[in-house]
Each structure stands twice: as C-alpha cells, then as structure tokens.
Amino acid sequence: MTAIKDGEYTATIYKLIKDVQYVEAIHILNGQLQKHTKSRAALSLLGYCYYHIQDFTNAAECYEQLTQLHPEVEEYKVYYAQSLYKAGAYPEATKASFVLDNPSSHTKMVKLQACIKYCEEDYSAAKGDSTHSILLQSVLELETQMAAILKH
C-alpha cells in the first residue's frame, strides 16, 4: 500500500475494515501504535481487527490495555473476556468475566461463564441450579447449536 497522507488515516483504516482487509489495517494500526502507544482509537480498532481474523490472543492483549487505560468503559471489559474465552484461556476469561460490574453486562457475563464451563466440560457447573435460569438457557442453546453443527 502507498504511504498514507496526514489526515487520511481514519478514512483509510475504516475503508480497509469495510473491505475486510483486516491484515492490512493491522499493519497500519501497529505502526500508529508504535508512535502513540496509548492511542484508544488504535488499540480499539486493532483489537477489533485481530478478533475478526481470529487472532484472539492479540485481540485480548489490545482489550486488556484498553481496560487498564479506560476502566470506565464496560464494553472493553466484555471484549477482553470474550477474546480470552475465544483464545481458550478459560481461567483468565472466567476471572475477567467477574470484573463485569454493570447490570447491563450481567446477562453477558453469566452466558460467557456458562460457555467457559461448557468448554471446560464442567457440565454440572455450566448448568448450575434452578436459580440460574439464564445460565441453563445459555448452555442449552449452546448444546443445540453444537448438535446442529455436528449433523452437517
């Protein structure tokens, strides 16, 4: 790719993302992050791009930095926990899920914890007791989705 003119970085990055050219966007964003190590925009977009190319470990690293730099942003905590889960870092994902303290994130947290327990093959903990109907529903939905995938 040719050099990007000053003032055109944002438009260029968003066009690359729109065109699903995540690897190219990652290359540019990493260059920007070297110059501006705590750039919220660069870290957020970099995490997004890593997640979409299924490089969940690097996505988690970006979101971890964002949770430290901007602890007031609940979405970064959610993305961090989800990235850890997708990376297979189940103990870390569980720990990160318990940091979600906003009531609007509670359902996501419970579902994520159920998925983690399911992946760890801790089915009894994943299903929980009757007071955790959201957790049970999440596990049952996951079981149904996995059964459908295995049929094909």
N, C-alpha and C positions, 0 to 999 in steps of 0.2 A: 504494500500500500504506500502511496506517496505521503510526503510529510503533511501533517495537518496544520492548517494556519491557526494562529491565535484567535480565539473566539468561536472556533468551529468544533471544538472537542465534544461538547454536549450533543450537538446535532449529529456528529459523526458516530458517536457511541450509540445513540438511540437508533440511528438508521441501521447500524450493524446488528443490534439486538432485534430490531423489527425484521431484518432479513435473516435471522437465525444464524448469524456469523459470530457465534459466541467466542470462538478461539481467537479471532482477530480482535474482538472487543477486549478480551482478557489481556492480550499482548499490550494494547494501548493503555488500558487501565493500570496494569502493573507498572508501566513506565511513569504514569502520572503519580502513582502511589509512592514511587521512589523519590519523587520531588516533593510530594505533600503527604507525608507518612500517616497523618491522621485525618485525611480527607473523608468526610462522611459519605459524600456522593460516590467517590471512587470505591470505597470499601463496600458500600451497599450494592452498587452495580456489579462489582467483581463477585461478591457473594452470589448474586442472582445468576450471573453467567456460569460460575462454577457449578451451581446447583443444576442448571439446565444441561450441562454436559456430563452430569452425574459424577462430578469430582466433589463428592460430599465432604471429604476431609478438608479440602481447601475452602469450601463454602463455609464450613463450621469455623475455620480459623478467622475468616472475614467477619462472620457474625459474632464471634466471641469478642473480637476487638471492638465491634460496634456496641456490644452490651456493656463493655467497660467504659467506652467513651461517652455513651448516651444511655445510661441505665434507666432513664425515664421512658424510653421507647420500648413498649411491651412487644411490639412486632419483632424486634431484633432478638428478643429472648425466645420467642416462638420459633423463629427461623433457625436460631442456633440449636435448640433442642431437636428440631426436625432434621437438621443436617447431621447432627451426631447420630441420631437414630438411623438415618439412611446410610451412614458410613459404617454402621454395625457396631458403633461404640455405645453399647447398651447401658453399661453402668453410668457413663458420663451423661448420656441422654436422659436417663432417669433423674440424675442429680440436677441437671439443667431444667427439667420439667417442673421440679418442685420450686424453682425460683419464680415461676409464673404466678404473680400475685394479684393480677387484675381479675375481677369477677368475669369479665367478658372472655378471658382466656381459660376459665375453669374447664369448660367442656373440652376444649382442645387438649388441655393438659391431661385430663382423665383418659381421653381417647388415645393419646400418644403413649401414656403409661400402659394402657391395655395392649397396644400394639407391641411395645417393647417386651412385656411379659410373654406375649404370644410367641414372639420371635425367639425368646429365651426358652421356649417350650415349658413355661411355668403356667400351665393352663388353669390351674385352680386359682392362682393369684390373679390371672388375667380376667377370669370370670367374676371373682370376688363374691361377696354375699349379696343378698337381695337388696340391701340399701344402696348398692352401686349399680342401679339400672342402666345408667349411661354407659358404664364400663362394660356391662354384659352385652348391651346392644352393639357396642363397637366391636367386640370380639366376634359376635355372631355375624355381623356384616362382613368382617374380615374373613371369617371362615367360609361364608357364601361366595365371596369374591375369589378366594383361593380355589375353591371347588370348581367354580366356573372356568378358571384359568387352566386347571389340571385336566378338564374334559377335552380341551382343544389340542 
